[in-house]
Amino acid sequence: LQLEGPWDAFTYPWYQWDRWPDVPKSSFTVDVLIELTPQKKPMGLVGCTFTNDKDGARGWLFYWEQGDVVFELATPLGKAQARIKNAPLRKRIALTARYDQKQITLFLDGVRVASVDAAMGPITLNGRTPFAIGGWWQGDRTYGFRGQVNA
């Protein structure tokens, strides 16, 4: 997808709640290949949007933030985050995030570069959050990706 910013993202609608049991919540791997146009505000890559609502944090999110690549998730036990600091700006960057209920592991161009212990169980989803490629929303704020993303 070639994306141009704030509201330009691909989403799978949240209103199809009957499909939510099929969304992985325990163990999964996410691969993205990106070409980006750097900007100051965070940009969503892919995720079941990480939001804070009256019941707390929900979902998971893979995003770019001021040169860092971040993967966050929320479970009933709290939040966990892994980060690649100062990811290189190149024509193409291959990123992978893996969660197995024990650890979050991040890979850059196939090389393991970060991991954190995250023995937290299944991810919390609320059935209202869309699966998104190239952006995420928190209330009325949007964090759209600017560049090309393949997920």
Backbone as a ProteinNet text record, in pm:
[ID]
protein_1_A
[PRIMARY]
LQLEGPWDAFTYPWYQWDRWPDVPKSSFTVDVLIELTPQKKPMGLVGCTFTNDKDGARGWLFYWEQGDVVFELATPLGKAQARIKNAPLRKRIALTARYDQKQITLFLDGVRVASVDAAMGPITLNGRTPFAIGGWWQGDRTYGFRGQVNA
[TERTIARY]
84.5	0	88.6	57.8	124.5	33.3	80.9	-2.9	53.2	-35.9	4.6	-19.6	-50.1	-59.7	-188.5	-227.1	-317.5	-435.4	-519.3	-639.2	-629	-512.1	-493.7	-442.7	-533	-495.5	-597	-558.2	-646.9	-695.1	-825.9	-878.6	-977.4	-977.6	-1078.3	-1180.6	-1306.8	-1404.6	-1424.3	-1442.8	-1466.6	-1606.7	-1698.4	-1837.5	-1862.5	-1761.2	-1779.5	-1730.4	-1795.1	-1754.5	-1749.2	-1832.3	-1835.6	-1701.9	-1617.3	-1487.2	-1376.1	-1401.2	-1296.8	-1240.3	-1315.5	-1252.9	-1137.4	-1132.6	-1026.2	-899.2	-903.8	-786.2	-693.4	-565	-471.8	-459.6	-464.8	-454	-342.9	-285.2	-188.3	-47.4	-29.9	101.5	88.5	170.2	165.2	291.6	310.1	421.5	365.3	416.8	376.4	500	491.4	600	553.9	637	608.5	735.5	717.3	825.4	785.6	870.2	831	933.3	882.9	960.1	889.4	960.3	888.5	941.5	853.8	887.4	886.5	1004.2	1007.9	925.3	862	790.2	800.7	764.3	784.8	684.9	560.3	462.6	467	422.2	422	338.3	374.5	302.8	273.4	148.8	112	155.5	207.8	243.9	132.5	102.2	-3.2	-45.8	-172	-215.3	-365.1	-404.8	-542.6	-536.2	-568.7	-533.9	-520.9	-407	-375.5	-445.1	-546.3	-621	-635.2	-660.1	-695	-839.6	-923	-1060.3	-1092	-1217.8	-1252.1	-1211.6	-1193	-1152.1	-1001.9	-925.9	-780.4	-731.5	-604.4	-541.4	-592.9	-602.7	-651.6	-577.6	-554	-502.9	-351.9	-301.7	-158.4	-130.3	-9.3	25.3	174.4	208.1	344.1	354	445.3	449.6	590.4	602.5	726.9	711.5	812.5	804.4	941.4	958.7	1081.7	1208	1210.1	1327.1	1328.6	1237.2	1228.7	1113.6	1130.6	1022.4	973.1	842.6	785.2	674.7	670.6	560.1	504.6	374.2	308	189.8	159.9	40.7	-16.7	-143	-211.4	-281.7	-268.8	-337.7	-405.9	-483	-543.7	-439.4	-315.1	-209.4	-137.9	-170.1	-106.7	-53.7	41.4	98.1	244.1	289.6	430.4	472.4	602.1	653	795.1	826.6	963.6	993.8	1120.9	1157	1291.7	1299.5	1427	1462.8	1565.7	1606	1681.1	1652.1	1721.3	1730.9	1618.2	1615.2	1669.7	1746	1808.1	1705.5	1728.9	1645.3	1710.7	1644.2	1692.7	1576.4	1607.9	1504.1	1394.1	1433.8	1336.7	1385.4	1292.8	1323.2	1226.6	1278.8	1196.4	1190.6	1069.5	1048.1	959.9	992.7	913.3	894.7	772.8	743.4	683.5	728.6	677.7	637.6	519.6	472.6	431.3	476.2	443.9	391	337.4	287.1	397.8	522.3	635.4	729.8	735.9	833.9	786	826.6	811.9	951.9	963.2	1092.2	1078.5	1173.8	1173.5	1293.9	1269.8	1373.9	1380.9	1501.5	1526	1602.5	1542.5	1603	1645.3	1560.9	1583.4	1674.8	1731.3	1823.4	1752.3	1757.6	1696.1	1770.9	1697.2	1762	1706.7	1591.3	1534.6	1438.4	1435.5	1335.1	1312.6	1191.6	1156.1	1070.3	1086.8	1000.7	860	763.2	623.8	535.5	554.5	473.9	338.7	252.9	131	2.7	9.6	-111.9	-171.2	-298.5	-362.6	-385.3	-377.8	-400.1	-548.6	-577.4	-714.5	-762.1	-870.6	-936.3	-1079.3	-1135.1	-1269	-1377.9	-1342.6	-1444.9	-1489.5	-1434.9	-1468.4	-1348.5	-1234.6	-1112	-1083.4	-1060.7	-1033	-890.7	-871.5	-736.9	-694.9	-579.7	-538.8	-398.9	-379.9	-248	-224.5	-117.2	-81.1	-144	-187.5	-241.2	-302.4	-330	-410.6	-472.3	-578.4	-655.9	-665.7	-659.1	-688.1	-784.9	-910.3	-1013.2	-1019.6	-1005	-1010.6	-872.2	-767.9	-632.8	-602.1	-532.5	-494.9	-344.1	-285.6	-142.2	-118.9	-135.8	-124.8	19	45.6	177.1	195.8	314.9	348.5	460.7	427.7	525	457.2	534	479.8	494	387.4	389.3	330.8	399.9	352.5	344	225.4	209.2	149.5
-118	0	123.8	218.3	347.7	441.7	494	574.4	715.1	810.5	950.6	1023.9	953	1025.4	1006.3	1107.8	1094.3	999	1012.3	929.3	822.7	804.7	713.3	579.3	486.8	355.4	251.8	126.1	14.9	-44.1	-61.5	-121.8	-232.8	-334.5	-438.9	-399.8	-382.9	-320.6	-390.2	-309.1	-359.3	-415.8	-379.2	-420.9	-566.1	-637.2	-778.6	-862.6	-844.4	-907.8	-1058.9	-1117.4	-1262.5	-1319.3	-1239.3	-1285.7	-1271	-1203.1	-1178.7	-1305.4	-1413.7	-1534.3	-1585.8	-1551.5	-1596.2	-1512.6	-1397.1	-1310.7	-1370.3	-1392.4	-1449.5	-1359.6	-1421.1	-1345.8	-1398.7	-1513.7	-1577.6	-1578.3	-1638.9	-1649.7	-1615.1	-1521.2	-1483.6	-1408.1	-1397.8	-1323.1	-1226.2	-1104	-1001.2	-958.7	-964.5	-920.1	-800.2	-695.9	-580.9	-541.6	-496.5	-441.8	-298.1	-201.8	-61.8	20.8	124.3	237.3	356.3	442.8	548.4	686.3	782.6	923.2	970.3	992.5	1028.2	1152.7	1150.7	1266.1	1263.7	1374	1384.7	1304.7	1296.6	1225.3	1075.3	992.8	847.1	807.1	692.3	639.7	491.6	451.5	312.1	228.4	109.6	15.9	-86.5	-159.9	-260.6	-291.7	-327.7	-366.3	-377.2	-436.6	-431.4	-322.1	-205.3	-79.1	-81.7	-35.4	-24.3	100	82.4	197.9	190.9	304	312.2	357.9	279.4	321.5	307.2	318.4	314.7	184.5	78.7	-50.1	-74.3	24.6	10.7	-15.9	-52.7	-74	-202.8	-201.2	-317.8	-328	-451.2	-475.5	-483.4	-470.9	-470.3	-376.1	-323.6	-224.8	-229.7	-223.8	-216.9	-79.6	8.7	144.5	202.2	316.8	392.3	519.5	552.2	672.1	737.5	848.7	927.1	841	756.3	674.1	538.8	515	385.4	303.3	172.4	80.9	21	23.8	-17.7	-120.4	-221.9	-317.5	-317.1	-289.5	-286.7	-381.5	-435.6	-518.5	-502.7	-541.8	-534	-665.8	-713.1	-832.5	-796.4	-887.4	-857.4	-827.5	-869	-844.4	-711.9	-638.2	-508.8	-494	-399.4	-369.7	-413.4	-445.8	-477.4	-409	-375.9	-304.8	-348.8	-366.2	-389.6	-280.3	-239.4	-124.4	-147.7	-111.1	-103.2	44.3	83.5	224.3	261.9	380	436	337.9	287.3	196.3	270.1	202.4	269.6	311.6	426	471.9	424.4	334.7	281.3	274.2	238.4	224	128.4	11.1	-87.3	-139.4	-154.3	-208.5	-323.4	-441.5	-557.6	-567.9	-565.9	-570.4	-689.1	-754.3	-866.3	-851.1	-873.9	-880.1	-1016.9	-1080.1	-1212.1	-1207.8	-1261.8	-1273.5	-1418.1	-1477.8	-1618.5	-1638.9	-1535.6	-1533.4	-1537.5	-1543	-1540.1	-1425.6	-1387.8	-1289.5	-1217.3	-1090.9	-1016.2	-1009.5	-1047.5	-1044.1	-962.9	-873	-790.6	-824.8	-828.7	-857.5	-742.8	-708.2	-606.9	-674.4	-679.1	-747.8	-890.8	-960.4	-1100.6	-1125.8	-1021.5	-1035.6	-994.3	-1080.8	-1049.6	-932.6	-825.5	-706	-661.2	-713.1	-673.4	-780.4	-799.6	-887.6	-845.8	-867.7	-840.5	-955.1	-988.2	-1088.2	-1031.5	-1112	-1068.6	-1190.5	-1254.3	-1371.1	-1320.9	-1286.7	-1214.5	-1278.6	-1386.4	-1450.9	-1386.6	-1419.4	-1371.9	-1220.9	-1165.3	-1022.5	-991.1	-877.2	-831.8	-757.6	-804.3	-733	-707.1	-595.7	-561.5	-577.7	-625.3	-643.7	-516.6	-402.4	-275.3	-219.1	-280	-226.5	-285.6	-202.4	-258	-309.9	-403.5	-442.5	-338.2	-274.7	-165.2	-186.6	-149	-143.7	1.7	59.2	195.8	303.8	272.7	377.5	321.7	410.1	375.1	500.7	482.3	592.8	579.1	693.5	701.1	816.9	781.6	885.2	959.6	1092.1	1171.5	1195.5	1136.1	1150.1	1033.2	1062.7	958.9	961.8	843.3	830	749.2	814.9	748.4	736.2	629.6	602	680.7	730.4	802.5	726.7	659.3	578.7	454.2	347.7	222.3	113.6	37.2	-71.8	-197.6	-309	-440.3	-525.5	-574.7	-654.6	-788.8
0	0	0	-84.8	-82.9	-5.7	105.5	195	208.7	222.8	224	355.2	461.7	587	663	739.3	851.9	838.4	736.9	730.7	622.6	564.8	453.3	506	536.8	590.9	543.7	553.7	521.5	652.3	666.2	788.2	754.6	841.4	836.1	941.4	904.7	994.1	1128.4	1229.5	1364.1	1380.6	1293.9	1313.2	1275.7	1226.1	1195.4	1313.6	1426.8	1551.1	1541.5	1456.5	1446.6	1399.3	1337.9	1289.7	1395.3	1504.1	1604.5	1666.6	1682.1	1738.2	1652.5	1523.1	1434.2	1443.8	1506.6	1519	1624.1	1590.3	1689	1811.7	1928.4	2052.9	2143	2109	2197.5	2142.3	2027.5	1965.8	1819.1	1772	1631.5	1592.3	1461.5	1404.5	1302	1302.2	1207.5	1129.5	996.9	910.4	829.8	822.2	737	663.1	542.3	462.5	434.6	474.7	462.7	386.3	325.2	274.5	334.6	405.7	475	445.5	465	460.2	605.5	665.5	807.8	838.3	952.5	1003.7	1154.8	1219.7	1364.2	1446.2	1400	1481.9	1453.1	1547.9	1528.4	1406.7	1346.9	1231.2	1255.4	1240.1	1256.1	1137.6	1163.4	1057.4	1040.1	1146.7	1141.9	1284.8	1304.5	1438.2	1452.5	1562.1	1610.4	1714.9	1676.9	1737.4	1888.9	1934.6	2076.2	2128.3	2211.7	2261.1	2411.4	2469.3	2610.3	2616.7	2680.8	2700.7	2849	2885.5	3028	3095.1	3015.6	3070.8	3061.5	3015.6	3007.4	2866.4	2854.8	2724.7	2661.6	2527.8	2454.2	2321.1	2275	2141.5	2131.6	2008.3	1982.2	1866.6	1862.1	1762	1731.7	1603.6	1552.3	1487.1	1534.3	1480.9	1479.2	1410.9	1396.1	1477.8	1561.4	1644.3	1654	1583.6	1585.8	1572.7	1472.9	1445.4	1513	1605.5	1673.1	1615.6	1613.4	1579.1	1709.9	1732.5	1860	1835.7	1921.2	1922.6	2064.5	2078.1	2208.2	2206.2	2323.8	2336.5	2476.1	2488	2616.9	2644.9	2769.9	2816.5	2947.6	3005.6	3135.5	3244.6	3223.3	3322.4	3303.2	3195.9	3172.6	3031.6	3015.7	2885.2	2879.9	2758.2	2734.4	2605.4	2597	2481.1	2450.5	2322.1	2276.5	2174.3	2166.8	2084.3	2017	1888.7	1818	1814.4	1886.4	1891.8	1765.2	1713.8	1597.4	1481.4	1438.3	1323.5	1201.4	1118.1	1003.8	898.2	839.8	729.3	600.5	532.4	405.5	308.9	188.2	86.1	133.1	179.3	230.7	364.8	455.2	587.3	612.9	643.2	676.5	829	882.4	1026.9	1062.7	1173.2	1222	1372.5	1418.9	1562.4	1589.9	1697.2	1734.2	1882.6	1911.8	2050.2	2073.1	2184.5	2212.7	2354.8	2416.7	2554.2	2658.6	2615.4	2707.9	2677.3	2548.5	2506.2	2380.1	2368.1	2243.5	2183.2	2056.8	1988.8	1861.2	1837.4	1717.5	1630.8	1500	1402	1302.1	1260.5	1158.5	1046.5	928.6	813.7	848.3	924.1	957.4	1075	1134.6	1246.9	1375.8	1476.6	1606.2	1669.4	1700.2	1754.3	1889.5	1929.1	2058.4	2107	2238.3	2297.4	2441.7	2486.9	2626.3	2676.6	2803.8	2864.9	2874.9	2837.2	2839.4	2865.8	2980.6	3017.9	3065.6	2969.3	3002.8	2954.1	2878.2	2832.5	2709.2	2679.2	2557	2555.5	2436.5	2416.4	2432.9	2491.5	2511.3	2387.1	2328.1	2218.3	2262.3	2216	2262.9	2157.3	2036.5	1934.9	1866.6	1907.9	1843	1768.6	1782	1727.6	1590.3	1488.4	1356	1344.4	1255.4	1215.2	1112.8	1132.5	1045	990.6	865.7	804.8	766.6	818.3	783.3	868.3	989.2	1075.2	1201.5	1297.2	1413.3	1469.5	1545.7	1599	1749.7	1816.1	1959.1	1975.5	1993.6	1999.7	1868.1	1873	1749.6	1689.3	1746.9	1691.5	1599.3	1488.9	1394.7	1372	1351.5	1331.6	1204.4	1090.9	962.5	915.9	842.5	787.8	659	638.2	515.6	447.2	338.4	266.6	211.3	198.5	146	251	270.3	366.8	301.9	322.4	279	404.4	436.5	557.8	524.6
[MASK]
+++++++++++++++++++++++++++++++++++++++++++++++++++++++++++++++++++++++++++++++++++++++++++++++++++++++++++++++++++++++++++++++++++++++++++++++++++++++

